[in-house]
Amino acid sequence: MNVVRRIRLFAVAGLSLAVSLCLGAGSPAKAAPAAKLVQDDCVKCHAQPPADIASAGAGHKKITCFDCHANHRPASQNNIPKCSQCHTGKKHYELANCLGCHKNPHTPLNIVLSGNITDPCLTCHSQQIEQLKQFPSKHTKLYCSTCHNVHGKIPACTQCHKPHYAEQTAGDCKKCHKAHQPKNVAYGKEVPNKDCGACHKKAIDLLTASQAKHKSLACVYCHQDKHKMVPACQSCHGTPHPAAMLAKFKGCGDCHNIAHDLNRWDVPAKAAPAKAAPAKAAPAKKK
């Protein structure tokens, strides 16, 4: 192949390449695919809401940003949904102004209540109000927010009430009292005598000084389950005395005093009938 022919071939190839480049430059470019937002994109601008949800999001932890915020402004003029969009089927969800209590929707159960509030609480906590009505006390007249100013907060009884004795704790109070029915006193077998003695000092002092077997018993052994329950002596002791004695002394306390002080045998004997006064001597007959 001579030099001239080689030059011609290179020229043709170069011309073909140039034509191809020119034709390609004139055709329209293909449109790039639309960008698709992902959860991580939200965090780039909105760092605090995902952090709030991670720490105290409750049920909101199970959903994505897009489940509530389907679009972004300006494409969507209002991308803040109503709570009722998801929360339905309960009386509580019919209340107006959700954000009045649930101030941050990303931490829905971090609720700090201000003012005197009861009615909204009752849509969920109906059992507690029934107890307050059934067992009236000073607690019945209080607003829910008086004690529970933070949702889920259970205050110590000693926040308002003086303890029965110096070492008493809030845990001790719960052994006998329930917050929504404080006068319906009920207790278990683990309550120590000192808890009872805080109110029933005379009884515990007598029992402590006694030498009878009752001294070794716990108060709750006799006064079981329910406050002010007074057992019959026969429930433990049966009927140890003969019928003739029981006919004369109707009650155990006629001889044994009270159960906390069995040491005293101070039943007074029946007084003997008074003797008749001696008859006056008959006056002497006059002579």
C-alpha positions in Angstrom: 0.0 0.0 0.0 1.6 3.3 -1.1 1.7 6.4 1.0 -1.0 8.2 -1.0 -3.5 5.5 -0.4 -2.8 5.5 3.3 -3.4 9.2 3.5 -6.7 8.9 1.7 -7.9 6.2 4.1 -7.0 8.3 7.2 -8.8 11.3 5.7 -12.0 9.3 5.1 -11.9 7.9 8.6 -11.4 11.3 10.1 -14.2 12.8 8.1 -16.6 10.0 9.2 -15.7 10.6 12.9 -16.3 14.3 12.5 -19.7 13.8 10.9 -20.7 11.4 13.7 -19.6 13.9 16.4 -21.5 16.7 14.7 -24.7 14.6 14.4 -24.5 13.5 18.0 -24.1 17.0 19.4 -27.3 18.1 17.7 -29.6 15.3 19.1 -31.4 16.0 22.5 -29.9 14.5 25.7 -31.9 11.9 27.6 -33.6 13.4 30.8 -32.0 12.3 34.0 -34.2 10.1 36.3 -36.1 12.1 39.0 -34.4 12.1 42.4 -36.2 10.0 45.0 -36.2 11.2 48.6 -35.3 8.7 51.3 -35.5 8.9 55.1 -31.9 9.9 55.4 -32.6 13.0 53.2 -35.1 14.4 55.8 -32.4 14.3 58.5 -30.2 16.6 56.5 -32.5 19.6 57.2 -34.7 18.2 60.0 -32.3 16.7 62.5 -34.4 17.2 65.7 -37.7 15.3 64.9 -35.9 12.0 64.1 -33.9 12.4 67.3 -37.1 13.0 69.3 -38.8 10.0 67.8 -35.7 7.8 68.5 -35.8 8.8 72.2 -39.5 9.0 73.0 -41.5 8.4 69.8 -43.7 5.6 71.2 -45.8 4.2 68.3 -44.3 6.8 65.9 -41.1 4.8 66.0 -42.7 2.2 63.7 -43.5 4.6 60.9 -41.4 6.7 58.5 -41.4 10.5 57.9 -43.3 9.9 54.7 -46.2 8.1 56.4 -47.1 11.5 57.9 -45.4 14.0 55.6 -46.3 12.7 52.1 -44.8 15.7 50.3 -42.7 18.7 50.9 -43.4 22.4 50.3 -43.8 24.0 47.9 -45.1 20.9 46.1 -47.5 20.4 49.0 -48.9 23.5 50.7 -49.9 21.7 53.9 -47.8 18.6 54.7 -48.8 18.6 58.4 -51.5 15.9 58.8 -54.3 15.8 61.3 -53.9 13.3 64.1 -57.2 11.8 63.2 -55.7 10.6 59.9 -54.3 7.7 61.8 -55.7 7.8 65.4 -59.3 6.7 65.2 -61.7 4.3 67.0 -61.4 5.6 70.5 -63.3 8.3 72.4 -60.0 9.9 73.3 -59.2 10.6 69.6 -62.4 12.6 69.3 -61.1 15.3 71.6 -60.3 18.7 70.0 -56.8 20.3 70.1 -54.6 17.2 70.4 -51.6 19.5 70.7 -53.0 21.1 73.8 -51.6 18.0 75.7 -49.4 16.3 73.1 -47.3 19.4 72.4 -44.7 17.7 70.4 -46.1 15.0 68.0 -42.7 13.4 67.7 -42.7 12.7 71.5 -46.4 12.0 71.9 -46.3 10.6 75.4 -44.1 13.3 76.9 -47.2 15.2 78.3 -46.8 18.1 80.7 -50.3 19.3 81.9 -50.9 22.9 82.8 -54.1 24.1 84.5 -56.9 22.1 86.1 -57.5 19.1 83.9 -59.7 16.1 84.5 -62.2 15.4 81.6 -59.6 14.6 78.9 -58.0 12.1 81.2 -61.3 10.2 81.8 -61.5 9.2 78.1 -58.7 6.7 78.9 -58.6 6.4 82.7 -62.2 5.6 83.4 -61.5 3.0 86.1 -59.7 5.5 88.3 -62.6 8.0 88.3 -65.1 5.2 89.2 -63.0 4.3 92.2 -62.9 7.9 93.3 -66.7 8.1 93.1 -67.3 4.7 94.8 -65.0 5.5 97.7 -65.4 9.3 98.4 -62.4 11.0 100.0 -60.6 14.3 99.7 -59.0 12.9 96.6 -62.4 12.8 94.9 -62.5 16.6 94.8 -59.1 17.0 93.2 -58.3 17.4 89.5 -56.3 14.7 87.9 -53.6 17.2 87.0 -53.3 18.1 90.7 -51.4 14.9 91.3 -50.5 13.8 87.8 -49.2 17.1 86.2 -46.9 14.9 84.0 -48.5 12.0 82.2 -47.6 8.7 83.8 -46.2 10.3 86.9 -47.1 8.7 90.2 -46.3 11.1 93.0 -45.1 10.1 96.4 -48.0 10.2 99.0 -45.7 12.2 101.3 -45.7 15.0 98.7 -49.0 16.0 100.3 -49.5 13.7 103.3 -47.4 13.6 106.5 -46.1 10.1 107.1 -47.6 8.1 110.0 -44.1 7.7 111.4 -40.7 9.1 110.6 -39.3 6.1 108.7 -42.4 5.6 106.6 -41.8 5.6 102.8 -44.3 5.9 99.9 -43.9 2.2 99.4 -45.2 1.6 102.9 -48.3 3.7 102.2 -49.2 1.4 99.3 -49.3 -1.6 101.6 -52.7 -0.3 102.9 -53.9 2.6 100.8 -54.8 2.8 97.1 -54.5 6.3 95.7 -57.9 6.4 94.1 -59.7 4.8 97.1 -57.5 5.8 100.1 -60.2 5.1 102.7 -60.8 1.6 101.4 -58.0 0.3 103.5 -56.9 -3.3 102.6 -53.6 -5.0 103.3 -51.7 -8.2 103.0 -50.0 -10.4 105.5 -46.7 -8.7 105.2 -47.7 -5.5 107.0 -45.7 -5.1 110.2 -47.2 -4.0 113.5 -45.4 -0.7 113.5 -47.5 0.4 110.5 -50.7 -0.3 112.4 -49.3 1.2 115.6 -48.8 4.5 113.9 -52.5 5.1 114.1 -53.6 2.6 116.7 -51.0 3.5 119.4 -53.1 2.5 122.4 -53.8 -1.0 121.1 -50.1 -1.6 120.2 -48.9 -0.3 123.5 -51.3 -2.6 125.4 -50.3 -5.6 123.2 -46.6 -4.9 123.7 -46.9 -4.8 127.4 -49.1 -7.9 127.5 -47.7 -11.3 128.6 -50.4 -13.3 126.8 -49.8 -15.2 123.6 -51.5 -12.5 121.6 -48.3 -10.5 122.0 -46.4 -12.6 119.5 -49.1 -12.3 116.8 -49.0 -9.7 114.0 -52.0 -7.3 113.9 -52.9 -8.6 110.5 -53.2 -12.2 111.8 -56.4 -11.3 113.6 -57.5 -8.2 111.7 -57.2 -9.9 108.3 -57.5 -8.2 104.8 -59.8 -5.4 105.7 -59.4 -2.4 108.0 -61.6 -2.4 111.1 -62.3 -6.1 110.8 -62.8 -7.5 114.3 -62.7 -11.3 114.5 -64.7 -13.4 116.8 -62.6 -15.0 119.5 -64.2 -18.4 118.6 -62.6 -18.3 115.2 -59.3 -19.3 116.9 -60.3 -20.4 120.3 -63.5 -22.3 119.7 -65.7 -22.7 122.8 -63.4 -23.7 125.6 -65.8 -23.1 128.5 -68.8 -25.1 129.7 -72.3 -23.9 128.9 -73.1 -23.0 132.5 -70.3 -20.5 132.6 -71.3 -19.1 129.2 -74.8 -18.7 130.4 -73.6 -16.4 133.2 -70.9 -14.5 131.1 -72.2 -13.8 127.6 -69.1 -12.3 126.2 -65.4 -13.3 126.3 -64.5 -9.8 127.3 -66.6 -10.1 130.5 -63.7 -12.0 131.9 -60.8 -11.5 129.6 -61.1 -7.7 129.1 -60.0 -6.8 125.5 -57.9 -8.9 123.2 -54.9 -6.5 123.4 -54.8 -6.7 127.2 -55.6 -10.2 128.4 -53.5 -9.7 131.6 -56.4 -8.1 133.5 -58.8 -10.3 135.3 -60.8 -7.4 136.8 -64.3 -8.7 136.6 -66.0 -7.4 139.7 -67.8 -10.0 141.8 -71.5 -9.5 142.1 -72.2 -7.6 145.3 -74.0 -9.7 148.0 -77.5 -8.6 148.8 -77.6 -6.1 151.7 -78.4 -7.6 155.1 -81.7 -6.5 156.6 -81.3 -4.0 159.4 -81.9 -5.4 162.9 -85.4 -5.0 164.2 -85.8 -2.4 166.9 -86.6 -3.7 170.3 -90.2 -3.5 171.2 -91.0 -0.8 173.8 -91.5 -2.1 177.4 -95.1 -2.4 178.6 -96.1 0.1 181.2 -97.1 -1.2 184.5 
